[in-house]
Structures are given as C-alpha cells and as structure tokens.
Amino acid sequence: MTKKRVLKLLQLTVTILLLSYLLSRWGYSLQMLTADFQEPMWLIPAVLLALFITPLLAGCRWQLVLKAVGINMPLWELIKINFLSIFWGVILPSSDGYAFIRMGLVAAKQKVDKEKAVGSVILEKYFGILILLMTAFIGSFCFVYPQLMKVRYITGSLLLIMLGGIILAAIIPATLKTTAGSGIFYKILQLFKKLLYSWKHADKGKLTLSLLFILMVQMMSYLTAYFLFRFLGYEISFIQHLCLIPAIQIISLIPVTISGFGIREGAYVYFYAESGIPAASLITLSVLSFLIQAGIPALTGGILSLITNAQKD
C-alpha cells in the first residue's frame, strides 16, 4: 500500500471516529434533525447564493488575478473550472484541496503560460487565507468569548508566519534555487517560488482589485451561515457570524479528515457554545452548510463534466 493510500485510510478513520463521537456525545437522531427545520423559506437565498452569486464572484476574483499575471480567460470558462474542481474534490477527497485540482485544470488550458496560470491560483489562495486570518483576528476582539481569545493568538501567530515566510523567501532567494527534492519542505519552497514569481510579474493594481472580490466571496459564506441559522429558527446577528465563521473555516483547513468532516462540526459546537444553541442543531448547521456551499457546486460540476464528456464522444 502506498504512502498516499495509507494517509487516505487514516483520514477516513479519523473522520468516522470524530463524527461517531460527536453524534453519540450529543444524542443525535433523525427526529432531532427534522424538528430543526423551522423557517424553510430561509433556505432559498442560501441555495441561490451557492448556485449563482458565489460562483460568479469567485470567477471574477480569479479572472482578475489571471489578468494581473497577463492571462486572459473567459469568465464562463473560469466558473466552469471552479465547478469542476469542487466536483472532483468532493468525489475524490483530498487533503490537497480544490485549489490544487484547479491548478491542474487551468494548466491544461494554458500550456504556454503554465507557470503563471498555476501561480495565479497560489496568489489567490495566499491572499484568501491572509484575509480570512485577518477577519478572524479582528473578529476576536468583537465578543468577549473565551474561545475567541484563543483564536486571537492562533490567527495572529499564523499571520506572522505567513508574512514572515514570504519576506524570508524574498530576502534569501537562494532558498528557492533548489531544483530537486520530494519532501514537504521542498514542496513548500516550490509553492513559495511560484508565489514570488507570480507576484513579481503581476499587475499590482489588478491584484489589489481582486482582493475586494476575495473578500466578497468570503462574505457570501458568512451570509449563507446567517440564512441557514434562520432556516433552523435561530436569529443571530450577522456580525457574530462574521466573527465566528472565519475561525471555523481556518480550523476546517487542517487536513486530518476527509473534506473537514468532524473537525468542522466540532468547531461549530465549540465556537457557538455561548449562543445557547443545542449542539445537535449546530452539527446539523455544519453539515447543511457543507451540503449547500460544496454539495450544490459539486453537483453542478458533475453535470458539467457529464456534458463535456458527452460532447467529446
């Protein structure tokens, strides 16, 4: 059995154990699930965001980053690649994330500017994580929650590490001259290399404009959380979601379970504990959020994949 398969098996095991613990710990049942659906109409805007608004903003975001590095691609093509990457990321669960699948798909479309195309995804993800960390860090000052105190220290440290790593790589370019290797350190250096290459050749004005779209895409996920909480009958202020959801999303990036299952649900229970919402309802909200924000785009990507294959045949 290869090392990658062993890691996947470990991920699956950890996922099952975490979900089993959460469900048994809070006495989860189908009856509790159906009893939670209090205001069905709030599900409609959440679905519309996932199907139309967020993909459009995500496509515009990526198009601006690509233009910044000198590549022009149609908006529809980028939206399609986004849908396909989410589909394959869900069907073939991977700790590499949807972004790495997008790298492969866009590189196949841009063989001449492959380096810039791949670098555009790294640039976008780098700034996306930076904005997410800053949102979580700033949000940790908005409410006096013990949980947010920990978020403040963790996000502050991660921000320093991310910024420090780029500065170090820029100051000591020799660290990026490694041409061979296979370890995790080598892979990280190669990502830094592509990131710096893209940054060096990017139009800073267009790149700055793309930050607005990156923020807007993230804001859609907070708005979706607001709609889903209302769907389950819990009226919590949008600003509270703005403070808590970024922290949950950061924790969900930790690649120890398949698609973040188990970790994300535990994070919802942990961070929303002060809101007085039952843990079982928070588990429902977490799974529902994933189904809406990843499941709907994945289904769309699957349909597009079938259509594309049918046209080739």
Short mmCIF file of the C-alpha atoms (twelve columns), coordinates in Angstrom:
data_MODEL
# 
_entry.id   MODEL 
# 
loop_
_atom_site.group_PDB 
_atom_site.id 
_atom_site.type_symbol 
_atom_site.label_atom_id 
_atom_site.label_alt_id 
_atom_site.label_comp_id 
_atom_site.label_asym_id 
_atom_site.label_seq_id 
_atom_site.Cartn_x 
_atom_site.Cartn_y 
_atom_site.Cartn_z 
_atom_site.pdbx_PDB_model_num 
ATOM 1   C CA . MET A 1   0.000   0.000  0.000   1 
ATOM 2   C CA . THR A 2   1.412   3.386  -0.994  1 
ATOM 3   C CA . LYS A 3   2.050   6.188  1.477   1 
ATOM 4   C CA . LYS A 4   -0.752  8.265  -0.052  1 
ATOM 5   C CA . ARG A 5   -3.284  5.455  0.366   1 
ATOM 6   C CA . VAL A 6   -2.241  4.973  3.974   1 
ATOM 7   C CA . LEU A 7   -2.826  8.672  4.636   1 
ATOM 8   C CA . LYS A 8   -6.256  8.474  2.988   1 
ATOM 9   C CA . LEU A 9   -7.142  5.475  5.127   1 
ATOM 10  C CA . LEU A 10  -6.036  7.364  8.234   1 
ATOM 11  C CA . GLN A 11  -8.127  10.362 7.171   1 
ATOM 12  C CA . LEU A 12  -11.175 8.156  6.687   1 
ATOM 13  C CA . THR A 13  -10.629 6.506  10.082  1 
ATOM 14  C CA . VAL A 14  -10.264 9.825  11.900  1 
ATOM 15  C CA . THR A 15  -13.352 11.186 10.093  1 
ATOM 16  C CA . ILE A 16  -15.520 8.231  11.130  1 
ATOM 17  C CA . LEU A 17  -14.260 8.326  14.730  1 
ATOM 18  C CA . LEU A 18  -14.822 12.080 15.122  1 
ATOM 19  C CA . LEU A 19  -18.296 12.017 13.606  1 
ATOM 20  C CA . SER A 20  -19.266 8.960  15.662  1 
ATOM 21  C CA . TYR A 21  -18.087 10.656 18.844  1 
ATOM 22  C CA . LEU A 22  -19.975 13.893 18.101  1 
ATOM 23  C CA . LEU A 23  -23.207 12.140 17.165  1 
ATOM 24  C CA . SER A 24  -23.139 9.827  20.201  1 
ATOM 25  C CA . ARG A 25  -21.999 12.605 22.550  1 
ATOM 26  C CA . TRP A 26  -24.981 14.805 21.732  1 
ATOM 27  C CA . GLY A 27  -27.583 12.099 21.175  1 
ATOM 28  C CA . TYR A 28  -28.174 12.993 17.547  1 
ATOM 29  C CA . SER A 29  -31.218 11.496 15.800  1 
ATOM 30  C CA . LEU A 30  -33.263 11.850 12.599  1 
ATOM 31  C CA . GLN A 31  -36.175 13.166 14.649  1 
ATOM 32  C CA . MET A 32  -33.971 15.964 16.024  1 
ATOM 33  C CA . LEU A 33  -32.819 16.759 12.504  1 
ATOM 34  C CA . THR A 34  -36.286 17.231 11.032  1 
ATOM 35  C CA . ALA A 35  -37.505 19.143 14.101  1 
ATOM 36  C CA . ASP A 36  -34.835 21.779 13.423  1 
ATOM 37  C CA . PHE A 37  -36.293 22.974 10.109  1 
ATOM 38  C CA . GLN A 38  -38.317 25.895 11.475  1 
ATOM 39  C CA . GLU A 39  -38.348 28.514 8.692   1 
ATOM 40  C CA . PRO A 40  -37.952 26.767 5.283   1 
ATOM 41  C CA . MET A 41  -38.052 29.984 3.218   1 
ATOM 42  C CA . TRP A 42  -34.612 30.987 4.520   1 
ATOM 43  C CA . LEU A 43  -33.118 28.023 2.650   1 
ATOM 44  C CA . ILE A 44  -33.913 29.651 -0.720  1 
ATOM 45  C CA . PRO A 45  -31.430 32.585 -0.518  1 
ATOM 46  C CA . ALA A 46  -28.734 30.212 0.768   1 
ATOM 47  C CA . VAL A 47  -29.183 27.964 -2.273  1 
ATOM 48  C CA . LEU A 48  -29.275 30.927 -4.670  1 
ATOM 49  C CA . LEU A 49  -26.005 32.245 -3.237  1 
ATOM 50  C CA . ALA A 50  -24.290 28.878 -3.682  1 
ATOM 51  C CA . LEU A 51  -25.632 28.320 -7.198  1 
ATOM 52  C CA . PHE A 52  -25.300 31.780 -8.745  1 
ATOM 53  C CA . ILE A 53  -23.808 34.642 -6.703  1 
ATOM 54  C CA . THR A 54  -20.780 32.968 -5.110  1 
ATOM 55  C CA . PRO A 55  -19.630 31.189 -8.336  1 
ATOM 56  C CA . LEU A 56  -19.923 34.473 -10.258 1 
ATOM 57  C CA . LEU A 57  -17.890 36.383 -7.665  1 
ATOM 58  C CA . ALA A 58  -15.343 33.545 -7.458  1 
ATOM 59  C CA . GLY A 59  -14.957 33.598 -11.235 1 
ATOM 60  C CA . CYS A 60  -14.455 37.378 -11.264 1 
ATOM 61  C CA . ARG A 61  -11.926 37.046 -8.456  1 
ATOM 62  C CA . TRP A 62  -9.864  34.507 -10.362 1 
ATOM 63  C CA . GLN A 63  -10.204 36.346 -13.674 1 
ATOM 64  C CA . LEU A 64  -8.714  39.480 -12.101 1 
ATOM 65  C CA . VAL A 65  -5.794  37.524 -10.637 1 
ATOM 66  C CA . LEU A 66  -5.156  35.889 -14.027 1 
ATOM 67  C CA . LYS A 67  -5.289  39.268 -15.761 1 
ATOM 68  C CA . ALA A 68  -2.849  40.589 -13.197 1 
ATOM 69  C CA . VAL A 69  -0.299  37.961 -14.308 1 
ATOM 70  C CA . GLY A 70  -1.017  38.578 -18.002 1 
ATOM 71  C CA . ILE A 71  -3.507  35.795 -18.822 1 
ATOM 72  C CA . ASN A 72  -6.951  36.439 -20.308 1 
ATOM 73  C CA . MET A 73  -9.591  33.735 -19.944 1 
ATOM 74  C CA . PRO A 74  -13.379 33.963 -20.409 1 
ATOM 75  C CA . LEU A 75  -15.340 34.325 -17.181 1 
ATOM 76  C CA . TRP A 76  -17.605 31.385 -18.038 1 
ATOM 77  C CA . GLU A 77  -14.557 29.120 -18.511 1 
ATOM 78  C CA . LEU A 78  -13.245 30.032 -15.070 1 
ATOM 79  C CA . ILE A 79  -16.639 29.479 -13.426 1 
ATOM 80  C CA . LYS A 80  -16.802 26.075 -15.128 1 
ATOM 81  C CA . ILE A 81  -13.310 25.152 -13.875 1 
ATOM 82  C CA . ASN A 82  -14.342 26.189 -10.357 1 
ATOM 83  C CA . PHE A 83  -17.405 23.910 -10.509 1 
ATOM 84  C CA . LEU A 84  -15.360 21.004 -11.897 1 
ATOM 85  C CA . SER A 85  -12.642 21.381 -9.254  1 
ATOM 86  C CA . ILE A 86  -15.209 21.245 -6.450  1 
ATOM 87  C CA . PHE A 87  -16.837 18.186 -8.064  1 
ATOM 88  C CA . TRP A 88  -13.571 16.270 -8.301  1 
ATOM 89  C CA . GLY A 89  -12.500 17.486 -4.873  1 
ATOM 90  C CA . VAL A 90  -15.633 16.018 -3.309  1 
ATOM 91  C CA . ILE A 91  -15.713 12.817 -5.359  1 
ATOM 92  C CA . LEU A 92  -12.010 12.190 -4.800  1 
ATOM 93  C CA . PRO A 93  -11.482 13.566 -1.262  1 
ATOM 94  C CA . SER A 94  -8.034  15.074 -0.990  1 
ATOM 95  C CA . SER A 95  -6.040  16.976 1.588   1 
ATOM 96  C CA . ASP A 96  -4.593  18.936 -1.361  1 
ATOM 97  C CA . GLY A 97  -7.908  20.803 -1.636  1 
ATOM 98  C CA . TYR A 98  -9.886  22.121 -4.579  1 
ATOM 99  C CA . ALA A 99  -7.176  24.677 -5.376  1 
ATOM 100 C CA . PHE A 100 -4.697  22.015 -6.498  1 
ATOM 101 C CA . ILE A 101 -7.291  20.497 -8.808  1 
ATOM 102 C CA . ARG A 102 -7.903  23.975 -10.231 1 
ATOM 103 C CA . MET A 103 -4.163  24.298 -10.837 1 
ATOM 104 C CA . GLY A 104 -4.195  21.168 -12.972 1 
ATOM 105 C CA . LEU A 105 -7.301  22.195 -14.905 1 
ATOM 106 C CA . VAL A 106 -6.097  25.719 -15.684 1 
ATOM 107 C CA . ALA A 107 -2.573  24.494 -16.508 1 
ATOM 108 C CA . ALA A 108 -4.104  22.166 -19.114 1 
ATOM 109 C CA . LYS A 109 -5.836  25.177 -20.688 1 
ATOM 110 C CA . GLN A 110 -2.743  27.399 -20.589 1 
ATOM 111 C CA . LYS A 111 0.213   25.277 -21.692 1 
ATOM 112 C CA . VAL A 112 2.238   28.291 -22.801 1 
ATOM 113 C CA . ASP A 113 1.739   30.262 -19.576 1 
ATOM 114 C CA . LYS A 114 1.506   27.232 -17.291 1 
ATOM 115 C CA . GLU A 115 3.764   28.752 -14.622 1 
ATOM 116 C CA . LYS A 116 1.717   31.950 -14.447 1 
ATOM 117 C CA . ALA A 117 -1.587  30.066 -14.500 1 
ATOM 118 C CA . VAL A 118 -0.600  27.845 -11.582 1 
ATOM 119 C CA . GLY A 119 0.899   30.844 -9.801  1 
ATOM 120 C CA . SER A 120 -2.400  32.721 -10.114 1 
ATOM 121 C CA . VAL A 121 -4.161  30.056 -8.031  1 
ATOM 122 C CA . ILE A 122 -1.415  30.200 -5.402  1 
ATOM 123 C CA . LEU A 123 -1.618  34.003 -5.290  1 
ATOM 124 C CA . GLU A 124 -5.387  33.884 -4.921  1 
ATOM 125 C CA . LYS A 125 -5.286  31.242 -2.153  1 
ATOM 126 C CA . TYR A 126 -2.483  33.048 -0.332  1 
ATOM 127 C CA . PHE A 127 -4.369  36.343 -0.214  1 
ATOM 128 C CA . GLY A 128 -7.597  34.498 0.550   1 
ATOM 129 C CA . ILE A 129 -6.089  32.850 3.631   1 
ATOM 130 C CA . LEU A 130 -4.492  36.138 4.681   1 
ATOM 131 C CA . ILE A 131 -7.861  37.932 4.515   1 
ATOM 132 C CA . LEU A 132 -9.535  35.034 6.334   1 
ATOM 133 C CA . LEU A 133 -6.927  35.177 9.099   1 
ATOM 134 C CA . MET A 134 -7.229  38.947 9.411   1 
ATOM 135 C CA . THR A 135 -11.036 38.721 9.574   1 
ATOM 136 C CA . ALA A 136 -10.825 36.089 12.319  1 
ATOM 137 C CA . PHE A 137 -8.167  38.102 14.184  1 
ATOM 138 C CA . ILE A 138 -10.183 41.348 14.072  1 
ATOM 139 C CA . GLY A 139 -13.393 39.471 14.869  1 
ATOM 140 C CA . SER A 140 -11.840 38.007 18.007  1 
ATOM 141 C CA . PHE A 141 -12.000 41.490 19.582  1 
ATOM 142 C CA . CYS A 142 -15.753 41.927 18.932  1 
ATOM 143 C CA . PHE A 143 -17.120 39.485 21.522  1 
ATOM 144 C CA . VAL A 144 -15.868 38.527 24.968  1 
ATOM 145 C CA . TYR A 145 -15.805 34.773 24.339  1 
ATOM 146 C CA . PRO A 146 -13.067 32.578 25.866  1 
ATOM 147 C CA . GLN A 147 -12.939 30.712 22.555  1 
ATOM 148 C CA . LEU A 148 -12.146 33.892 20.631  1 
ATOM 149 C CA . MET A 149 -9.214  34.681 22.900  1 
ATOM 150 C CA . LYS A 150 -7.537  31.512 21.613  1 
ATOM 151 C CA . VAL A 151 -8.457  32.438 18.044  1 
ATOM 152 C CA . ARG A 152 -6.729  35.785 18.511  1 
ATOM 153 C CA . TYR A 153 -3.425  34.183 19.483  1 
ATOM 154 C CA . ILE A 154 -3.581  31.457 16.852  1 
ATOM 155 C CA . THR A 155 -4.559  33.712 13.929  1 
ATOM 156 C CA . GLY A 156 -2.060  36.372 14.988  1 
ATOM 157 C CA . SER A 157 0.708   33.764 15.020  1 
ATOM 158 C CA . LEU A 158 -0.320  32.337 11.642  1 
ATOM 159 C CA . LEU A 159 -0.373  35.820 10.110  1 
ATOM 160 C CA . LEU A 160 3.187   36.420 11.307  1 
ATOM 161 C CA . ILE A 161 4.294   33.033 9.962   1 
ATOM 162 C CA . MET A 162 2.732   33.601 6.527   1 
ATOM 163 C CA . LEU A 163 4.086   37.110 6.146   1 
ATOM 164 C CA . GLY A 164 7.442   36.129 7.627   1 
ATOM 165 C CA . GLY A 165 7.810   33.162 5.281   1 
ATOM 166 C CA . ILE A 166 7.281   35.299 2.191   1 
ATOM 167 C CA . ILE A 167 9.639   38.010 3.459   1 
ATOM 168 C CA . LEU A 168 12.297  35.411 4.260   1 
ATOM 169 C CA . ALA A 169 11.924  33.788 0.845   1 
ATOM 170 C CA . ALA A 170 12.188  37.197 -0.849  1 
ATOM 171 C CA . ILE A 171 15.243  38.245 1.198   1 
ATOM 172 C CA . ILE A 172 17.022  34.931 0.744   1 
ATOM 173 C CA . PRO A 173 16.180  33.937 -2.848  1 
ATOM 174 C CA . ALA A 174 18.847  31.239 -2.689  1 
ATOM 175 C CA . THR A 175 16.401  29.166 -0.653  1 
ATOM 176 C CA . LEU A 176 14.251  28.869 -3.763  1 
ATOM 177 C CA . LYS A 177 17.017  27.634 -6.078  1 
ATOM 178 C CA . THR A 178 16.571  24.011 -5.064  1 
ATOM 179 C CA . THR A 179 15.889  22.040 -8.230  1 
ATOM 180 C CA . ALA A 180 15.411  18.545 -6.805  1 
ATOM 181 C CA . GLY A 181 13.687  17.002 -3.854  1 
ATOM 182 C CA . SER A 182 10.494  15.325 -2.735  1 
ATOM 183 C CA . GLY A 183 9.938   16.206 0.917   1 
ATOM 184 C CA . ILE A 184 7.360   18.554 2.375   1 
ATOM 185 C CA . PHE A 185 9.971   21.315 2.789   1 
ATOM 186 C CA . TYR A 186 10.844  21.104 -0.894  1 
ATOM 187 C CA . LYS A 187 7.155   21.294 -1.881  1 
ATOM 188 C CA . ILE A 188 6.647   24.355 0.332   1 
ATOM 189 C CA . LEU A 189 9.674   26.033 -1.253  1 
ATOM 190 C CA . GLN A 190 8.285   25.348 -4.716  1 
ATOM 191 C CA . LEU A 191 4.976   26.962 -3.750  1 
ATOM 192 C CA . PHE A 192 6.862   29.994 -2.447  1 
ATOM 193 C CA . LYS A 193 8.805   30.087 -5.701  1 
ATOM 194 C CA . LYS A 194 5.633   30.144 -7.817  1 
ATOM 195 C CA . LEU A 195 4.064   32.686 -5.485  1 
ATOM 196 C CA . LEU A 196 7.019   35.082 -5.718  1 
ATOM 197 C CA . TYR A 197 7.300   34.575 -9.471  1 
ATOM 198 C CA . SER A 198 3.625   35.456 -9.933  1 
ATOM 199 C CA . TRP A 199 3.869   38.428 -7.578  1 
ATOM 200 C CA . LYS A 200 6.927   39.755 -9.393  1 
ATOM 201 C CA . HIS A 201 5.198   39.682 -12.789 1 
ATOM 202 C CA . ALA A 202 1.724   40.733 -11.599 1 
ATOM 203 C CA . ASP A 203 -0.088  43.992 -12.260 1 
ATOM 204 C CA . LYS A 204 -0.380  45.250 -8.670  1 
ATOM 205 C CA . GLY A 205 -3.445  47.392 -9.454  1 
ATOM 206 C CA . LYS A 206 -5.500  44.465 -10.787 1 
ATOM 207 C CA . LEU A 207 -4.236  42.271 -7.975  1 
ATOM 208 C CA . THR A 208 -5.395  44.825 -5.410  1 
ATOM 209 C CA . LEU A 209 -8.843  44.948 -7.040  1 
ATOM 210 C CA . SER A 210 -9.043  41.152 -6.817  1 
ATOM 211 C CA . LEU A 211 -8.755  41.427 -3.020  1 
ATOM 212 C CA . LEU A 212 -12.184 43.054 -2.981  1 
ATOM 213 C CA . PHE A 213 -13.688 40.051 -4.773  1 
ATOM 214 C CA . ILE A 214 -11.838 37.636 -2.476  1 
ATOM 215 C CA . LEU A 215 -13.418 39.409 0.493   1 
ATOM 216 C CA . MET A 216 -16.844 39.401 -1.190  1 
ATOM 217 C CA . VAL A 217 -16.666 35.631 -1.780  1 
ATOM 218 C CA . GLN A 218 -15.842 35.098 1.884   1 
ATOM 219 C CA . MET A 219 -18.661 37.427 2.922   1 
ATOM 220 C CA . MET A 220 -21.075 35.220 0.970   1 
ATOM 221 C CA . SER A 221 -20.151 32.275 3.194   1 
ATOM 222 C CA . TYR A 222 -20.925 34.343 6.312   1 
ATOM 223 C CA . LEU A 223 -24.221 35.432 4.773   1 
ATOM 224 C CA . THR A 224 -25.024 31.802 3.957   1 
ATOM 225 C CA . ALA A 225 -24.425 30.930 7.620   1 
ATOM 226 C CA . TYR A 226 -26.865 33.665 8.636   1 
ATOM 227 C CA . PHE A 227 -29.541 32.277 6.272   1 
ATOM 228 C CA . LEU A 228 -29.038 28.698 7.483   1 
ATOM 229 C CA . PHE A 229 -29.259 29.690 11.143  1 
ATOM 230 C CA . ARG A 230 -32.535 31.456 10.342  1 
ATOM 231 C CA . PHE A 231 -33.656 28.326 8.460   1 
ATOM 232 C CA . LEU A 232 -33.264 26.407 11.730  1 
ATOM 233 C CA . GLY A 233 -35.071 29.139 13.667  1 
ATOM 234 C CA . TYR A 234 -32.073 30.826 15.327  1 
ATOM 235 C CA . GLU A 235 -31.789 34.565 14.872  1 
ATOM 236 C CA . ILE A 236 -28.155 35.513 15.451  1 
ATOM 237 C CA . SER A 237 -26.671 38.808 14.307  1 
ATOM 238 C CA . PHE A 238 -24.652 38.804 11.083  1 
ATOM 239 C CA . ILE A 239 -21.692 40.378 12.904  1 
ATOM 240 C CA . GLN A 240 -21.495 37.337 15.182  1 
ATOM 241 C CA . HIS A 241 -21.208 35.032 12.161  1 
ATOM 242 C CA . LEU A 242 -18.612 37.415 10.727  1 
ATOM 243 C CA . CYS A 243 -16.541 36.873 13.874  1 
ATOM 244 C CA . LEU A 244 -17.013 33.122 14.299  1 
ATOM 245 C CA . ILE A 245 -17.254 31.565 10.814  1 
ATOM 246 C CA . PRO A 246 -13.713 32.643 9.731   1 
ATOM 247 C CA . ALA A 247 -12.260 30.827 12.747  1 
ATOM 248 C CA . ILE A 248 -14.274 27.707 11.886  1 
ATOM 249 C CA . GLN A 249 -13.140 27.871 8.249   1 
ATOM 250 C CA . ILE A 250 -9.490  28.158 9.279   1 
ATOM 251 C CA . ILE A 251 -9.771  25.119 11.556  1 
ATOM 252 C CA . SER A 252 -11.540 23.193 8.775   1 
ATOM 253 C CA . LEU A 253 -8.461  23.650 6.568   1 
ATOM 254 C CA . ILE A 254 -6.497  21.260 8.807   1 
ATOM 255 C CA . PRO A 255 -6.157  18.165 6.561   1 
ATOM 256 C CA . VAL A 256 -6.750  15.399 9.113   1 
ATOM 257 C CA . THR A 257 -10.248 14.356 7.982   1 
ATOM 258 C CA . ILE A 258 -11.988 13.965 4.634   1 
ATOM 259 C CA . SER A 259 -13.385 17.321 3.493   1 
ATOM 260 C CA . GLY A 260 -13.085 18.617 7.071   1 
ATOM 261 C CA . PHE A 261 -15.928 16.429 8.388   1 
ATOM 262 C CA . GLY A 262 -15.806 16.011 12.148  1 
ATOM 263 C CA . ILE A 263 -13.438 18.923 12.685  1 
ATOM 264 C CA . ARG A 264 -15.876 21.433 11.194  1 
ATOM 265 C CA . GLU A 265 -18.805 20.074 13.239  1 
ATOM 266 C CA . GLY A 266 -16.751 20.168 16.432  1 
ATOM 267 C CA . ALA A 267 -15.706 23.733 15.653  1 
ATOM 268 C CA . TYR A 268 -19.338 24.818 15.232  1 
ATOM 269 C CA . VAL A 269 -20.230 23.317 18.627  1 
ATOM 270 C CA . TYR A 270 -17.186 24.905 20.250  1 
ATOM 271 C CA . PHE A 271 -17.462 28.441 18.868  1 
ATOM 272 C CA . TYR A 272 -21.237 28.796 19.053  1 
ATOM 273 C CA . ALA A 273 -21.440 27.358 22.579  1 
ATOM 274 C CA . GLU A 274 -22.029 30.838 24.043  1 
ATOM 275 C CA . SER A 275 -25.095 31.346 21.809  1 
ATOM 276 C CA . GLY A 276 -27.203 28.814 23.702  1 
ATOM 277 C CA . ILE A 277 -27.926 26.745 20.567  1 
ATOM 278 C CA . PRO A 278 -28.126 22.956 21.179  1 
ATOM 279 C CA . ALA A 279 -25.052 21.068 19.990  1 
ATOM 280 C CA . ALA A 280 -27.178 18.750 17.835  1 
ATOM 281 C CA . SER A 281 -28.565 21.761 15.949  1 
ATOM 282 C CA . LEU A 282 -25.044 23.087 15.412  1 
ATOM 283 C CA . ILE A 283 -23.977 19.738 13.938  1 
ATOM 284 C CA . THR A 284 -26.962 19.970 11.577  1 
ATOM 285 C CA . LEU A 285 -25.939 23.507 10.629  1 
ATOM 286 C CA . SER A 286 -22.379 22.426 9.891   1 
ATOM 287 C CA . VAL A 287 -23.402 19.529 7.645   1 
ATOM 288 C CA . LEU A 288 -26.075 21.641 5.957   1 
ATOM 289 C CA . SER A 289 -23.550 24.407 5.322   1 
ATOM 290 C CA . PHE A 290 -21.216 21.931 3.617   1 
ATOM 291 C CA . LEU A 291 -24.041 20.458 1.529   1 
ATOM 292 C CA . ILE A 292 -25.143 23.922 0.380   1 
ATOM 293 C CA . GLN A 293 -21.741 25.519 -0.226  1 
ATOM 294 C CA . ALA A 294 -19.872 22.467 -1.554  1 
ATOM 295 C CA . GLY A 295 -22.577 19.958 -2.472  1 
ATOM 296 C CA . ILE A 296 -24.533 22.223 -4.848  1 
ATOM 297 C CA . PRO A 297 -21.418 23.419 -6.755  1 
ATOM 298 C CA . ALA A 298 -20.144 19.814 -6.823  1 
ATOM 299 C CA . LEU A 299 -23.432 18.616 -8.320  1 
ATOM 300 C CA . THR A 300 -23.234 21.402 -10.902 1 
ATOM 301 C CA . GLY A 301 -19.641 20.405 -11.658 1 
ATOM 302 C CA . GLY A 302 -20.702 16.784 -12.087 1 
ATOM 303 C CA . ILE A 303 -23.392 17.775 -14.595 1 
ATOM 304 C CA . LEU A 304 -20.898 19.936 -16.500 1 
ATOM 305 C CA . SER A 305 -18.424 17.047 -16.511 1 
ATOM 306 C CA . LEU A 306 -21.022 14.699 -17.998 1 
ATOM 307 C CA . ILE A 307 -21.982 17.272 -20.634 1 
ATOM 308 C CA . THR A 308 -18.314 17.836 -21.558 1 
ATOM 309 C CA . ASN A 309 -17.653 14.091 -21.880 1 
ATOM 310 C CA . ALA A 310 -20.812 13.624 -23.926 1 
ATOM 311 C CA . GLN A 311 -19.734 16.365 -26.332 1 
ATOM 312 C CA . LYS A 312 -16.317 14.718 -26.745 1 
ATOM 313 C CA . ASP A 313 -17.959 11.394 -27.588 1 
# 
